[in-house]
Amino acid sequence: MENKAIGGYFELETVSRKKYLHDNLLSLNTARNCFEYILLAKKYKHIYLPYFTCDVLLEPIEKLGLSYSFYDVDVNLEPIFDFSIIKDTEGFLLNNYFGVKGKIVKAISEKIPNVIIDNAQALFEDPISGIDTFYSPRKFLGIADGGFVSSSAKIDLVLKDDQSYHRMDHLLKRVELGAESGYEAFKTNDESLENQPIKNMSKLTKRILEGLDYDQIAMRRRKNFDVLHQFLGKANKLKMDIERTTVPMIYPFQSTDAKSIKNKLKSKRVFCATYWPNVTEWCTMEKYSYRLANEIVALPIDQRYSEKEMEFILKIIS
Ligand SMILES: Cc1ncc(COP(=O)(O)O)c(C=O)c1O
């Protein structure tokens, strides 16, 4: 083993607190690969997954040649499903939507076997002992990749470290050139995560994670969420019963006018992601998931913003 290089030019300097949120969990390169890790460890043969989710979750399922079937969700984003049919060899993927479904996710996990919790949208939710869970920190933070997995089942894999330096230009461009200039790079870098083998989280991603103030991030997100909820709660078709500890990803505002609201926001440079474009291809109009994909406006509430931006958003909507 070579000794560590000493001297010469500097590397990127980051704040190192030597710890970060979920640093006790196994850290891998993406959330979909954390899902693959669970599928390999549990040797499931069939997976139930929601129509209302992201299509990249099919990557590991198809790679491992597993069969799968979809289920719909109801007005509260809860599964419409007869849990008694789940066999020992079958896994049930359950999404903590937008980070606001912690209560029901816990209740279902206690009740039914073989649950896999998708906390890609609920980074701040604690894992539940004995329940397979995965996370995607890049949905909440300025990093390019990474995933965390919590599972009672372990597999012996010799993993390479991922490398992130070549997929970070969208993060850099957004700082110096603005949101629009970095968007193409964001899409390219996002695509570079497709069909990757399971790897360890990159050193660079871990370094950045070590420098973040998670209490501050949680506090800002909650405050921003509350500001929007106070004004939009009544008009919001989606009713939310959230816990005090909840740290949401976005504010999901469900409206039949979603399309025009999104366009109005976009014209003022407020960008809202669509969750998820694949849903209306996967299912037909009579499924509630279809309606959700068309009606949810995902309003930004993250740590970059404060009351000022929330009021700007509210002014546009009203
Ligand atoms: C609900 C959900 N789960 C999982 C994933 C996959 O996360 P990753 O891109 O880290 O693999 C995504 C989006 O990419 C998602 O929206």
PDBQT file of the ligand as one rigid body, heavy atoms in Angstrom, charges set to zero:
ROOT
HETATM    1  C1  LIG A 401     -39.299   7.607  -5.451  1.00  0.00    +0.000 C 
HETATM    2  C2  LIG A 401     -37.936   7.360  -6.028  1.00  0.00    +0.000 A 
HETATM    3  N1  LIG A 401     -37.257   6.270  -5.625  1.00  0.00    +0.000 NA
HETATM    4  C3  LIG A 401     -36.028   6.010  -6.094  1.00  0.00    +0.000 A 
HETATM    5  C4  LIG A 401     -35.415   6.820  -7.035  1.00  0.00    +0.000 A 
HETATM    6  C5  LIG A 401     -34.040   6.470  -7.522  1.00  0.00    +0.000 C 
HETATM    7  O1  LIG A 401     -33.055   7.244  -6.911  1.00  0.00    +0.000 OA
HETATM    8  P1  LIG A 401     -31.578   7.254  -7.517  1.00  0.00    +0.000 P 
HETATM    9  O2  LIG A 401     -31.605   8.193  -8.675  1.00  0.00    +0.000 OA
HETATM   10  O3  LIG A 401     -30.706   7.725  -6.393  1.00  0.00    +0.000 OA
HETATM   11  O4  LIG A 401     -31.264   5.869  -7.937  1.00  0.00    +0.000 OA
HETATM   12  C6  LIG A 401     -36.104   7.954  -7.508  1.00  0.00    +0.000 A 
HETATM   13  C7  LIG A 401     -35.568   8.878  -8.529  1.00  0.00    +0.000 C 
HETATM   14  O5  LIG A 401     -34.552   8.811  -9.128  1.00  0.00    +0.000 OA
HETATM   15  C8  LIG A 401     -37.381   8.236  -6.975  1.00  0.00    +0.000 A 
HETATM   16  O6  LIG A 401     -38.067   9.319  -7.387  1.00  0.00    +0.000 OA
ENDROOT
TORSDOF 0
